[in-house]
Amino acid sequence: MKLFDVFPLFDLNIVKGKGCYVYDDKGNEYLDLYGGHAVISVGHTHPYYVEKVTDQLNKIGFYSNSVINKLQQELAQKLGEQCGYPDYFLFLINSGAEANENAIKLASFHNGRKKVLAFKKAFHGRTSVTVATTDIPSYSAPVNENPNITFAPFNDIEFIKKKLATKEYCSVIIEGIQGVAGIQIPDDEFLKQLREVCTQTGTILILDEIQSGYGRSGKFFAHQYAGITADIITVAKGIGNGFPMAGVLINPMFKAVYGQLGTTFGGNHLACAAAIAVLDIMKQEKLIDNAYNIGQFLLEELKKIPQIKEVRGRGLMIGIEFDQPIKEKRSKLLFEEKVFTGATGTTVFRLLPPLCLTKEEAQIFLDRFKKIV
């Protein structure tokens, strides 16, 4: 049997990682400014993380959600305290797409409406409803076509007011910062008005913080820059530092009903141990503050490079846009300068490093990056 060839691969076999570095099978060291799609939050193989996951594996890795799992309760308490939503409920699953799928479903259960308003260039996942709310037509099969989805222009509150006034929409789903779209940040004032119109029309506001959450923006959630609260928040990526896990944070106004939501693997003992370790490390090492400070340094320094068209971002979620395709530059950066970065479209570098990135490591990136631009 061979692998189903759906991923374009770099000719690299990464076998080891430590902090903000990864190593291939030939012993080459790479500075990791991508964190495996924003997944590595506290650094590769952090000693505390490894200790806690290993310890849990030696006890029990999994049992079903038909029994009490006090690790889930501990995770919910710590997450609530650190993220600023202590009175919300937590539902644990396995992936970002699954989190968004459940969030949209829960909103529809709550108000009985069918339609969903998403945004142009949005990415919310590849499952049934999430791929329908993802504005990338090539990702959607005929079976995923959904007449109940409307795509709104980004930051256009008047368009949204007209749509939501019909009271046909169960929810609005928006990324705290659009990642796949090239690091596009919703205006703070727009988010405030969006919150108001959702409240006025009984529409559930879902904040997809899968990529922009968990401290990446320099706040726990990117939408907190606007001083708003969401009805439902979805998280994944950095929640487990590489262990597959996701969560839905749910306003107390929602009533839980047995059988309404479900999962086999979600919130298992090993996943919870990983997620608790992440929160402990983030708090102890003040990684959200670090993400803000190092992000500010990178943004300021990148804006000084004349070849760059535009730099966008908050914290350690940064987009670097050029006037021309970056494929060759990115390849040189990886294979010659030994730096991993992401890309979106043909002209934008995406930086999503571990939140423990130091100023010295950020300077190393800048020095190497300048060589290839």
Summary of the structure (lengths in Angstrom):
residues: 373
radius of gyration: 20.3
end to end distance: 41.4
largest distance: 60.2
contacts: 1258
relative contact order: 0.17
helix: 38%
strand: 19%
